[in-house]
């Protein structure tokens, strides 16, 4: 199983490198071709928008063989990327935007596909660790890939970045056949008939998935809500140069790498609900520390945010994997992605408007909302119905109905 774990980490490294490099260069390329910052920003929106179709796209993974579909998606993405070699001037800007949309669709399918394939390739006790390692690998690539992509673009132009980025999904497709799957889920006809509504019902049925995904959604939304406030605090309140924002981005990346390395052990000990709450609390603390009139507090706050956000996200993904029927993992994963990343589309413009009241009030409001959500969800601790405690697939995986480790599992782990 360790072989499968390292294969998935390698897949995450390659996927994140190619996608991050190309996503950055797409905006730069459009800006150079057209001089329009609006069109450059639209490329990012095209990549992000398909996440709203997560429940429907995830449903495809439950209706077709998952590994072949993920492989085909990677190969199709490589082909679509190579179409950008036809870009020669402003008249082909539409092609970059179309490819950005295709990239967004592939993100949803591939991410949901990997989430659904992991439980078929790894024992339940390894899922949290591997999810954490994958998170660290992705965050590490986010530090390296933008520099590599921008440097290659400056050296040889957009076509060179296209070729490099297209090679990454081909390599990923080549790695997938080496993954050894231990089981192939089959979907009952009733679930197939209900479509994506079955995914929504499955996501909300278990407290562990419901609460963990909600905590991740709040944390991620508030990270978008506070983006403009973070800029304002650094440049206006503290009077630091805009280049200092690069230091903060690096500090957050370091925190994310470190947080991903330890989150698996924490989830194994305390369960996804507790770790998700801790991650959301850490992000709230980072917002409050950022309010301090002391510049060293801002990198420290970035490290806290870098640790907290992956904790919340990895806890939610692990909860979905361990509390969802295997045959429905595709649509439930897609629905969870929509729930976690969809709200940020509204949170970013709201945060941009709220920052006119000041950076620090916006940060305090975000921290308060995170803490209120953690306390509210913690107080609504559900009691398992009679006759269900310790039974069913969750108990077999070692989790109780609240998403914490069962006593037997705790004893077995020392």
Residue pairs with C-beta under 8 A, 6 or more apart in sequence:
1 121
1 122
1 123
1 126
3 178
3 180
4 121
4 122
4 179
4 180
5 122
5 126
5 129
5 130
5 133
7 175
7 178
7 179
8 114
8 118
8 121
8 122
8 130
8 134
8 179
9 130
9 133
9 134
9 137
10 175
11 114
11 172
11 175
11 176
12 114
12 134
12 137
12 138
12 141
13 137
13 138
13 140
13 141
14 168
14 169
14 171
14 172
14 175
15 110
15 168
15 169
15 172
16 137
16 138
16 141
16 142
16 145
17 141
17 144
17 145
17 148
17 168
18 145
18 164
18 165
18 166
18 167
18 168
18 169
19 103
19 107
19 165
19 168
20 141
20 142
20 145
20 146
20 149
21 145
21 146
21 148
21 149
21 152
21 161
21 164
21 165
22 81
22 103
22 149
22 161
22 162
22 165
23 43
23 44
23 47
23 100
23 103
24 145
24 146
24 149
24 150
25 149
25 150
25 153
25 158
25 161
26 43
26 47
26 96
26 99
26 100
27 40
27 41
27 43
27 44
28 40
28 150
28 153
29 87
29 96
29 153
29 158
30 36
30 39
30 40
30 42
30 43
30 93
30 96
30 97
31 37
31 39
31 40
33 87
33 89
33 90
33 92
33 93
34 40
34 90
34 93
39 93
39 97
42 97
43 96
43 97
43 100
44 100
46 97
46 98
46 100
46 101
46 103
46 104
47 100
47 101
47 103
47 104
47 107
48 104
48 341
48 345
49 101
49 104
50 57
50 101
50 104
50 105
50 107
50 108
51 104
51 107
51 108
51 337
51 338
51 341
51 342
52 338
52 342
52 345
53 105
53 108
53 338
54 108
54 112
54 333
54 334
54 335
54 336
54 337
54 338
54 342
55 196
55 199
55 200
55 331
55 334
55 335
55 338
56 196
56 334
57 105
57 108
57 109
57 112
57 334
58 108
58 109
58 112
58 196
58 199
58 330
58 331
58 332
58 333
58 334
58 335
58 337
59 195
59 196
59 199
59 330
59 331
59 334
60 69
60 109
60 330
61 69
61 70
61 109
61 112
61 113
61 116
61 329
61 330
61 331
61 333
61 334
62 116
62 187
62 191
62 192
62 327
62 328
62 329
62 330
62 331
63 187
63 192
65 184
66 113
66 116
66 117
66 120
66 330
67 113
67 117
67 176
67 177
67 179
67 181
69 109
69 113
70 109
70 110
70 113
70 114
70 117
70 176
71 173
71 176
71 177
73 106
73 109
73 110
73 113
74 106
74 110
74 169
74 170
74 172
74 173
74 176
75 169
75 170
75 173
76 106
77 102
77 103
77 106
77 166
77 169
78 166
78 167
78 169
78 170
78 173
79 166
80 99
80 102
80 103
81 99
81 103
81 162
81 165
81 166
81 169
82 162
82 163
82 166
83 95
83 99
84 95
84 96
84 99
84 158
84 159
84 162
85 159
85 162
85 163
86 92
86 95
87 95
87 96
87 158
87 159
106 169
108 334
108 337
111 333
111 337
112 330
112 331
112 333
112 334
112 337
113 330
115 317
115 320
115 321
115 329
115 333
116 326
116 329
116 330
116 333
117 179
117 181
118 127
118 130
118 131
118 321
119 127
119 321
119 322
119 326
119 329
120 181
120 182
120 183
120 184
120 185
120 326
121 179
121 180
121 181
121 182
122 130
124 322
124 396
124 397
124 398
125 268
125 398
127 318
127 321
127 322
128 263
128 264
128 265
128 267
128 268
128 272
128 314
128 318
129 264
129 265
129 268
130 264
131 263
131 264
131 314
131 317
131 318
131 321
132 260
132 261
132 262
132 263
132 264
132 267
132 310
132 314
133 260
133 261
133 264
134 260
135 256
135 259
135 260
135 263
135 310
135 313
135 314
136 256
136 257
136 258
136 259
136 260
136 261
136 310
137 260
139 253
139 256
139 257
139 260
139 306
139 310
140 253
140 257
142 253
142 256
143 250
143 253
149 161
149 164
149 165
152 160
152 161
152 164
153 160
153 161
183 326
185 325
185 326
185 327
185 329
186 327
187 327
187 328
188 327
191 198
191 325
191 327
191 328
194 201
195 331
196 331
196 334
196 335
198 328
198 331
199 328
199 331
199 332
199 334
199 335
200 335
202 209
202 324
202 325
202 328
202 331
202 332
203 209
203 210
203 213
203 320
203 324
203 332
203 335
203 336
203 339
204 210
206 319
206 323
206 324
206 394
206 401
206 403
207 273
207 381
207 382
207 401
207 402
207 403
208 271
208 272
208 273
208 319
208 322
208 323
208 394
208 399
208 401
208 402
208 403
209 316
209 319
209 320
209 323
209 324
209 332
209 336
209 403
211 273
211 276
211 377
211 403
212 272
212 273
212 276
212 312
212 315
212 316
212 318
212 319
212 320
212 403
213 316
213 319
213 320
213 336
213 339
213 340
214 339
214 373
214 377
215 273
215 276
215 277
215 279
215 280
215 312
215 315
215 316
215 373
215 374
215 377
216 276
216 279
216 280
216 312
216 313
216 315
216 316
216 340
217 339
217 340
217 343
218 280
218 369
218 370
218 373
219 279
219 280
219 283
219 308
219 309
219 312
219 313
219 370
220 309
220 312
220 313
220 340
220 341
220 343
220 344
221 343
221 344
221 346
221 347
222 283
222 287
222 347
222 366
222 369
222 370
223 283
223 305
223 309
223 344
224 344
224 347
224 348
224 351
225 347
225 348
225 350
225 351
225 354
225 362
225 366
226 287
226 290
226 351
226 362
226 363
226 366
227 348
227 351
227 352
228 348
228 351
228 352
228 354
228 355
228 359
228 362
229 351
229 354
229 355
229 359
229 360
229 362
229 363
229 366
230 245
230 248
230 290
230 359
230 363
231 245
231 355
231 359
232 355
232 358
232 359
232 362
233 290
233 291
233 298
233 359
233 360
233 363
234 240
234 242
234 244
234 245
234 248
234 298
235 241
235 242
236 359
237 293
237 359
237 360
238 293
238 295
238 298
240 295
240 298
244 298
247 299
248 298
248 299
248 302
249 302
251 299
251 300
251 302
251 303
251 306
252 302
252 303
252 305
252 306
253 306
254 303
254 306
255 302
255 303
255 304
255 305
255 306
255 307
256 306
256 307
256 309
256 310
257 306
258 306
258 307
259 279
259 306
259 307
259 308
259 309
259 310
259 311
260 310
260 314
263 275
263 310
263 311
263 314
263 315
264 314
266 275
266 278
266 311
267 275
267 314
267 315
267 318
268 405
268 413
269 405
269 410
269 413
270 404
270 405
271 399
271 400
271 402
271 403
271 404
271 405
272 315
272 316
272 318
272 319
272 322
272 403
273 315
273 319
273 377
273 402
273 403
273 404
274 403
274 404
275 311
275 314
275 315
276 311
276 312
276 315
276 316
276 319
277 374
277 377
277 378
278 308
278 311
279 307
279 308
279 309
279 310
279 311
279 312
279 313
279 315
280 308
280 312
280 370
280 373
280 374
281 308
281 370
281 371
281 374
282 304
282 305
282 307
282 308
282 311
283 304
283 305
283 308
283 309
283 312
283 370
284 366
284 367
284 368
284 370
284 371
284 374
285 304
285 308
285 367
286 301
286 302
286 303
286 304
286 305
286 308
287 301
287 305
287 363
287 364
287 366
287 367
287 370
288 363
288 364
288 367
289 297
289 298
289 300
289 301
289 304
290 297
290 298
290 301
290 363
291 360
291 363
291 364
313 340
316 336
316 340
317 333
317 336
319 403
320 329
320 332
320 333
320 336
321 329
322 394
322 397
322 399
323 393
323 394
323 399
323 403
324 332
324 333
325 393
351 362
351 366
354 361
354 362
354 365
355 362
381 402
382 401
382 402
384 400
384 401
384 402
388 401
389 400
389 401
390 400
390 406
394 400
394 401
395 406
398 405
398 406
398 408
398 409
399 405
399 406
399 409
400 406
405 413
